[in-house]
């Protein structure tokens, strides 16, 4: 594939000043607060802080991987309405913007993968370094894909649209509520540690894991499937991304709900999905490619 000049995402939506401000706070403000928090609270995390951080990381990460990606974007399975709402809220805990915008941008990514119109391809910017920086962070400052065109199933659903619009409320609740619950039981020091580790640092870490799927997985990795793009399987990202880094597998069959192939490709989202299927909470799971 030849390197081409990037263009705006297909039917890009304008970015309001408020949206730019909020994203600036999330992308730049949270890492700064986390860094200042580490300087102020210079000690290893306690067992309580570790457990809360891992728990919230898993809830938010599975909300993105299983919910926002495999269910809402690609409809890889069907589920009861309450399960869909839980997945929508869980993904919002990661602070990755609204459900509608996330879905729209990812659908456009599949329409124009590594070609002009792809919101975050690292292959359209000359050098690998410039491409990596764009795919990892730079694309966030550009207009996103139109939610009315590419995520109409979300914007036209009153409950999902409401959940999507108030994504920042769910994010703040995930940061502040655990610390508020710990405060009366363990004091200010423990509450501050929970705020830092299970709130700020958790979100910052998961952001970079997600962005690495955009950048790392389109620059490096194994490509067992001829997908016509640069998507790659990156094994060392599989655990923190809940199976999202089996990216070449995913691009070979986007609607398939299992990204890992075989016993040696860990896919925690697929394992949870199998459990939910056994419990009757999801059904019509696309476990393999279908015509």
GIWO-V769287 format. One record per backbone hydrogen bond with DSSP energy under -0.5 kcal/mol. NH is the residue of the N-H (numbers start at 1). CO is the residue of the C=O. E is the energy in kcal/mol with one decimal. If there is no record, write none. Layout:
BEGIN
NH,CO,E  NH,CO,E
END
This chain:
BEGIN
6,124,-0.7  9,143,-0.5  10,117,-0.6  12,9,-1.3  13,144,-3.2  16,14,-0.6  20,16,-2.2  21,17,-2.4  22,18,-2.8  23,19,-2.6  24,20,-2.1  25,21,-2.1  26,22,-2.1  27,23,-3.2  28,24,-2.2  29,24,-1.6  30,25,-1.6  32,28,-1.6  33,29,-2.7  34,30,-2.6  35,31,-2.4  36,32,-2.6  37,33,-2.4  38,34,-2.2  39,35,-1.9  40,36,-2.0  41,37,-2.9  42,40,-0.6  43,41,-1.8  50,46,-2.4  51,47,-2.6  52,48,-2.5  53,49,-2.3  54,50,-2.7  55,51,-2.4  56,52,-2.7  57,53,-2.4  58,54,-2.3  59,55,-2.3  60,56,-2.6  61,57,-2.8  62,58,-2.6  63,59,-1.7  64,60,-1.9  65,61,-2.9  66,62,-1.9  67,62,-1.3  68,63,-2.6  69,64,-2.7  70,65,-2.0  71,66,-0.7  71,67,-0.9  72,67,-3.0  73,68,-1.1  74,69,-1.6  75,71,-1.7  76,70,-3.3  78,283,-2.8  80,281,-1.4  84,80,-1.9  85,81,-2.2  86,82,-2.2  87,83,-2.4  88,84,-2.2  89,85,-2.5  90,86,-2.8  91,87,-2.1  92,88,-1.1  93,89,-0.8  93,90,-1.0  94,91,-1.5  95,92,-1.6  102,98,-2.3  103,99,-2.6  104,100,-2.5  105,101,-2.6  106,102,-2.1  107,103,-2.4  108,104,-2.1  109,105,-2.0  110,106,-1.5  111,107,-1.6  112,108,-2.4  113,110,-0.5  115,112,-2.4  117,7,-0.5  118,115,-2.5  121,118,-0.7  124,121,-0.6  127,125,-0.9  131,127,-2.2  132,128,-3.1  133,129,-2.4  134,130,-2.1  135,131,-2.7  136,132,-2.2  137,133,-2.3  138,133,-2.8  139,134,-2.5  140,137,-1.8  141,138,-1.5  142,139,-1.4  146,10,-0.7  146,11,-1.0  150,146,-2.6  151,147,-2.1  154,151,-1.4  155,151,-2.3  156,152,-2.3  157,154,-1.1  158,156,-0.7  161,157,-3.2  162,158,-2.0  163,159,-2.4  164,160,-2.7  165,161,-2.6  166,162,-1.7  167,164,-1.3  169,166,-1.0  170,166,-1.4  171,167,-2.2  172,168,-2.4  173,169,-2.4  174,170,-2.1  175,171,-1.2  176,172,-3.2  177,173,-1.9  179,175,-0.6  180,176,-2.4  181,177,-2.1  182,178,-1.8  183,179,-2.0  184,180,-0.7  185,182,-0.9  186,182,-2.8  187,182,-0.5  187,183,-2.2  190,186,-0.5  191,187,-2.0  192,188,-2.7  193,189,-2.1  194,190,-2.4  195,191,-2.5  196,192,-2.1  197,193,-3.0  198,194,-1.3  199,194,-0.8  200,195,-2.1  201,196,-3.0  202,197,-0.8  203,199,-1.7  204,200,-2.4  205,201,-2.6  206,202,-2.2  207,203,-2.5  208,204,-1.8  209,205,-1.7  210,206,-2.7  211,207,-3.0  212,208,-1.5  213,209,-1.0  213,210,-0.8  214,210,-1.0  215,211,-2.3  216,212,-0.8  217,212,-1.8  218,215,-1.3  219,216,-1.6  220,216,-2.8  222,233,-2.1  227,225,-1.3  232,217,-2.8  233,222,-2.8  234,232,-0.6  234,245,-2.3  235,233,-0.6  237,234,-1.2  238,235,-1.6  241,237,-1.7  242,239,-1.2  243,238,-2.5  244,241,-0.8  246,243,-1.1  247,232,-0.9  247,245,-2.1  250,246,-1.8  251,247,-2.5  252,248,-1.5  253,249,-0.9  253,250,-0.8  256,253,-1.8  257,286,-2.9  258,286,-0.6  259,257,-0.6  262,260,-0.5  265,262,-1.1  266,264,-0.8  269,242,-1.2  271,267,-1.7  272,268,-2.3  273,269,-2.4  274,270,-2.2  275,271,-1.7  276,272,-2.6  277,273,-2.2  278,274,-1.9  279,275,-1.8  280,277,-1.0  281,276,-2.3  282,276,-1.0  283,78,-2.5  286,76,-3.0  287,285,-1.5
END
